[in-house]
């Protein structure tokens, strides 16, 4: 079932989304050659807690960190470690938060029976360069970011979910890249992952119709080579391209409005 959010819930997601955008922006500024992915994770978690939110990913399906950090051929879900970033790498930073922070995975009162306000989830991702990268990698990042913008431009009441995927896929393939097909966007808000699944490919005029008040995480994942993926070898969580080609990932949490959509995870 696709959950329609109330005005009060959307306002909380708006507040949480702003915190998430601020944290992700600060973490991105710290990306440089020599820093470890574990250090970036600590920066992210410290900032989340300092701003009065809670990390959504930590503890989710056994993931022990606040931030997913995926490097080069890693598509998503990379686990932070002692790995140092190198000049020429590209890095996906994927972050989710809960706001207000009363809802947490370890709390026996996570249903809200403690009397606190149940937390709501927002989710966002960006891909950034480490030092100087080559022109092809720069284009990959630019195209993936634009693909997200194109997807968001399709959102309005009574549009079909398939319209988003069709528009994103058409643009990405025209630019000479591939859309990852085994991983998708999703509804978000009361849970980190809600219905519907949101593929970044497909046919226009197919799938559910969008309605005002839906909250969605739109997240194109783009490969420089072919779209096939495998489980990564560095950790138990990451996925990577089967042909080891570079990938990029951008994501925003949005709410469907009467005129289109509002991006909740922006500065």
Backbone torsions as a table, in degrees:
resi	resn	phi	psi	omega
1	UNK	NA	133.2	177.0
2	UNK	-85.4	124.3	-173.9
3	UNK	-90.2	125.8	173.0
4	UNK	-89.1	127.7	-176.6
5	UNK	-89.3	149.7	175.6
6	UNK	-78.6	167.2	177.0
7	UNK	-60.1	-37.4	179.6
8	UNK	-67.5	-39.7	178.4
9	UNK	-67.9	-40.6	178.5
10	UNK	-63.2	-39.1	178.3
11	UNK	-62.9	-41.7	176.8
12	UNK	-63.9	-39.9	177.4
13	UNK	-66.5	-33.8	176.4
14	UNK	-63.4	-44.0	178.5
15	UNK	-65.7	-44.8	178.0
16	UNK	-65.1	-38.9	179.4
17	UNK	-62.4	-36.9	177.8
18	UNK	-65.8	-42.2	176.1
19	UNK	-60.4	-46.1	-179.9
20	UNK	-59.3	-44.9	179.9
21	UNK	-61.6	-41.1	179.1
22	UNK	-63.4	-44.3	-179.5
23	UNK	-64.4	-47.2	-177.9
24	UNK	-62.4	-38.7	177.8
25	UNK	-63.5	-41.9	179.5
26	UNK	-67.9	-40.4	178.2
27	UNK	-63.5	-43.3	-179.8
28	UNK	-58.5	-34.8	179.2
29	UNK	-66.0	-23.2	-177.6
30	UNK	-87.4	-7.8	-179.0
31	UNK	-70.8	119.4	-179.9
32	UNK	-160.2	160.1	177.5
33	UNK	-57.6	134.9	176.5
34	UNK	99.8	-22.7	178.3
35	UNK	-75.8	146.3	178.5
36	UNK	-91.9	157.3	178.2
37	UNK	-68.2	-28.7	175.5
38	UNK	-65.2	-38.4	177.7
39	UNK	-64.1	-40.1	177.9
40	UNK	-64.6	-39.0	177.4
41	UNK	-61.4	-42.9	180.0
42	UNK	-64.1	-41.0	177.3
43	UNK	-59.0	-45.5	-178.8
44	UNK	-62.6	-49.0	-176.7
45	UNK	-65.2	-41.8	178.8
46	UNK	-60.1	-42.5	-179.9
47	UNK	-66.7	-41.4	179.4
48	UNK	-58.4	-48.9	-177.6
49	UNK	-66.9	-39.1	-179.6
50	UNK	-63.7	-30.5	-178.2
51	UNK	-90.1	6.2	173.3
52	UNK	85.0	23.3	177.4
53	UNK	-119.9	-175.7	177.3
54	UNK	-132.4	146.7	177.9
55	UNK	-70.3	130.0	-177.3
56	UNK	-81.5	-30.5	-174.3
57	UNK	-80.1	-28.0	-173.4
58	UNK	-66.6	116.0	-177.5
59	UNK	92.8	-9.6	-178.5
60	UNK	-76.4	117.7	-178.6
61	UNK	52.4	35.9	175.9
62	UNK	83.7	1.4	-180.0
63	UNK	-74.3	124.3	-170.8
64	UNK	-94.9	12.5	-173.8
65	UNK	-127.1	164.9	178.4
66	UNK	-83.5	-30.4	-170.0
67	UNK	-123.4	132.3	169.8
68	UNK	-89.1	128.9	-178.2
69	UNK	-127.8	111.6	-174.4
70	UNK	-116.2	123.7	-170.6
71	UNK	-110.8	129.1	172.8
72	UNK	58.8	-105.2	-176.4
73	UNK	-78.9	-8.9	176.7
74	UNK	-73.5	127.9	-175.5
75	UNK	-82.7	-56.0	-179.0
76	UNK	-152.2	168.3	168.8
77	UNK	69.4	19.8	176.6
78	UNK	-63.6	135.9	-178.8
79	UNK	-90.5	132.7	176.2
80	UNK	-59.1	149.4	-176.7
81	UNK	-159.8	-166.4	177.1
82	UNK	-79.9	4.5	-179.5
83	UNK	-61.2	127.5	177.0
84	UNK	-91.9	136.7	175.9
85	UNK	-75.6	146.0	-176.8
86	UNK	-118.0	153.6	174.2
87	UNK	-55.9	129.2	-180.0
88	UNK	99.6	-12.3	175.4
89	UNK	-70.3	157.7	163.9
90	UNK	-121.7	143.1	-168.2
91	UNK	-131.5	124.5	173.1
92	UNK	-89.3	127.1	177.8
93	UNK	-113.0	113.5	-175.5
94	UNK	-119.2	124.7	-171.5
95	UNK	-139.8	139.8	173.5
96	UNK	-130.5	147.8	176.6
97	UNK	-133.6	163.0	172.1
98	UNK	-114.8	129.2	177.9
99	UNK	-146.2	131.1	-9.0
100	UNK	-61.3	162.0	-169.6
101	UNK	-83.5	9.5	-177.4
102	UNK	-62.5	-29.2	-179.4
103	UNK	-87.2	111.2	177.7
104	UNK	-138.5	155.5	-171.5
105	UNK	-68.0	-25.1	-177.0
106	UNK	-92.0	-4.6	-173.3
107	UNK	-88.2	129.1	179.1
108	UNK	-68.7	-13.5	-179.5
109	UNK	-106.1	28.1	-174.3
110	UNK	-65.4	-14.2	177.4
111	UNK	-74.6	-7.3	-177.5
112	UNK	99.3	0.5	-178.4
113	UNK	-69.4	-8.1	175.3
114	UNK	-72.4	-14.0	-178.4
115	UNK	97.2	-8.8	178.3
116	UNK	-80.4	169.3	177.9
117	UNK	-75.0	123.4	178.3
118	UNK	-58.7	134.4	-179.4
119	UNK	-72.9	154.8	177.8
120	UNK	-121.9	147.8	-172.1
121	UNK	-97.8	141.0	165.0
122	UNK	-130.5	157.1	-169.9
123	UNK	-146.5	135.0	-178.2
124	UNK	-154.9	156.6	179.4
125	UNK	-150.8	150.2	173.2
126	UNK	-139.4	160.7	173.0
127	UNK	-121.0	132.0	-175.8
128	UNK	-129.7	157.9	178.7
129	UNK	-87.3	147.6	171.8
130	UNK	-104.5	108.3	-177.0
131	UNK	65.5	-137.5	-178.0
132	UNK	-96.6	127.1	178.1
133	UNK	-115.9	163.2	-177.3
134	UNK	-78.3	168.5	-172.9
135	UNK	-63.5	-35.8	-179.4
136	UNK	-66.8	-40.6	177.3
137	UNK	-66.5	-38.6	176.5
138	UNK	-60.2	-43.2	179.7
139	UNK	-64.5	-40.3	179.1
140	UNK	-57.8	-46.9	179.3
141	UNK	-63.2	-45.7	-178.8
142	UNK	-61.9	-43.7	-178.7
143	UNK	-66.4	-40.9	-179.4
144	UNK	-66.0	-40.8	176.8
145	UNK	-63.2	-42.9	178.7
146	UNK	-66.7	-34.8	178.2
147	UNK	-60.8	-39.8	175.9
148	UNK	-61.9	-45.2	179.6
149	UNK	-60.2	-41.9	179.7
150	UNK	-64.2	-40.5	176.4
151	UNK	-60.4	-43.9	-178.5
152	UNK	-65.3	-30.9	179.9
153	UNK	-66.2	-18.2	-179.5
154	UNK	-85.4	-11.5	-171.5
155	UNK	-81.3	125.5	174.8
156	UNK	-169.0	158.0	176.7
157	UNK	-56.8	137.4	178.7
158	UNK	77.1	-2.5	168.2
159	UNK	-70.8	156.7	178.7
160	UNK	-92.1	147.2	177.5
161	UNK	-59.6	-35.1	178.8
162	UNK	-63.4	-22.0	178.8
163	UNK	-62.2	-36.7	-179.4
164	UNK	-64.9	-52.5	-177.6
165	UNK	-61.6	-40.6	179.4
166	UNK	-61.7	-45.2	-178.6
167	UNK	-66.0	-43.1	179.8
168	UNK	-64.2	-49.3	-179.1
169	UNK	-61.0	-44.6	-177.9
170	UNK	-59.5	-44.7	-179.3
171	UNK	-66.7	-47.7	-176.2
172	UNK	-62.2	-44.7	-178.4
173	UNK	-69.9	-33.3	175.3
174	UNK	-62.1	-31.4	179.3
175	UNK	-84.0	-0.6	174.6
176	UNK	92.3	14.6	179.9
177	UNK	-116.1	179.2	-177.7
178	UNK	-122.1	144.9	174.6
179	UNK	-90.3	129.1	173.5
180	UNK	-64.2	132.3	-172.4
181	UNK	-109.5	-18.3	-176.5
182	UNK	-90.2	-1.5	177.8
183	UNK	-129.1	142.3	-170.7
184	UNK	-138.9	166.1	169.0
185	UNK	-76.9	-174.3	-170.0
186	UNK	-166.2	162.3	167.0
187	UNK	-67.5	157.9	-177.1
188	UNK	-155.3	155.1	176.6
189	UNK	147.5	-85.5	178.5
190	UNK	-73.0	-26.3	172.5
191	UNK	-128.5	161.5	177.2
192	UNK	-66.1	-39.6	176.5
193	UNK	-125.0	117.1	177.3
194	UNK	-122.4	170.6	168.8
195	UNK	-70.9	149.0	5.1
196	UNK	-96.0	162.0	164.6
197	UNK	-71.4	144.4	-174.3
198	UNK	-127.8	89.6	178.1
199	UNK	-65.7	151.0	176.7
200	UNK	-95.5	22.7	177.6
201	UNK	-150.7	167.0	175.7
202	UNK	137.9	-162.0	-175.6
203	UNK	-111.1	141.4	175.0
204	UNK	-66.3	156.1	177.2
205	UNK	63.4	28.1	175.7
206	UNK	-127.1	161.6	177.9
207	UNK	85.7	-178.7	-179.3
208	UNK	-64.7	153.8	172.5
209	UNK	-84.7	143.0	178.6
210	UNK	-78.3	146.4	179.4
211	UNK	-131.1	149.1	177.8
212	UNK	-57.4	133.7	-180.0
213	UNK	98.5	-9.5	172.7
214	UNK	-69.1	141.4	175.1
215	UNK	-118.7	126.5	-168.3
216	UNK	-131.9	144.8	171.3
217	UNK	-104.5	107.3	-179.1
218	UNK	-96.9	125.1	-172.0
219	UNK	-149.1	81.9	174.6
220	UNK	-63.1	135.5	174.3
221	UNK	-120.8	122.8	-168.1
222	UNK	-124.5	136.3	179.1
223	UNK	-110.6	144.3	176.3
224	UNK	-71.7	-30.9	178.9
225	UNK	-104.4	-130.9	-179.4
226	UNK	-84.7	162.7	-171.7
227	UNK	-87.4	-4.3	-177.0
228	UNK	-68.5	139.7	-179.3
229	UNK	-125.4	160.8	176.1
230	UNK	-138.0	166.1	173.0
231	UNK	-66.4	138.6	-179.3
232	UNK	-71.4	160.9	-176.9
233	UNK	-99.7	-13.9	-177.3
234	UNK	-78.7	-32.1	-179.3
235	UNK	-151.3	179.7	-175.1
236	UNK	-88.4	1.6	-172.2
237	UNK	-113.3	-33.4	-170.3
238	UNK	-74.1	151.3	166.1
239	UNK	-113.2	146.6	178.9
240	UNK	-138.9	163.2	178.5
241	UNK	-69.2	139.0	-178.9
242	UNK	-64.4	-31.3	-178.7
243	UNK	-94.5	7.6	177.8
244	UNK	66.1	18.4	177.6
245	UNK	-75.7	155.5	-179.4
246	UNK	-65.4	151.1	176.5
247	UNK	-134.8	159.3	175.5
248	UNK	-138.0	158.1	-171.9
249	UNK	-149.8	126.7	172.7
250	UNK	-131.0	146.3	-176.3
251	UNK	-151.6	142.3	170.4
252	UNK	-134.7	147.8	166.1
253	UNK	-91.7	130.4	-177.0
254	UNK	-132.0	160.4	171.0
255	UNK	-119.3	136.6	176.3
256	UNK	-73.8	126.7	179.5
257	UNK	-112.7	175.4	-179.1
258	UNK	-66.4	-22.2	-177.4
259	UNK	-108.6	-5.1	-177.0
260	UNK	159.7	-110.9	175.5
261	UNK	-151.1	157.6	174.0
262	UNK	-115.3	127.3	176.3
263	UNK	-79.3	120.6	-177.5
264	UNK	-89.3	-21.9	-176.2
265	UNK	-105.4	62.3	177.7
266	UNK	-136.9	158.0	179.6
267	UNK	-71.6	NA	NA
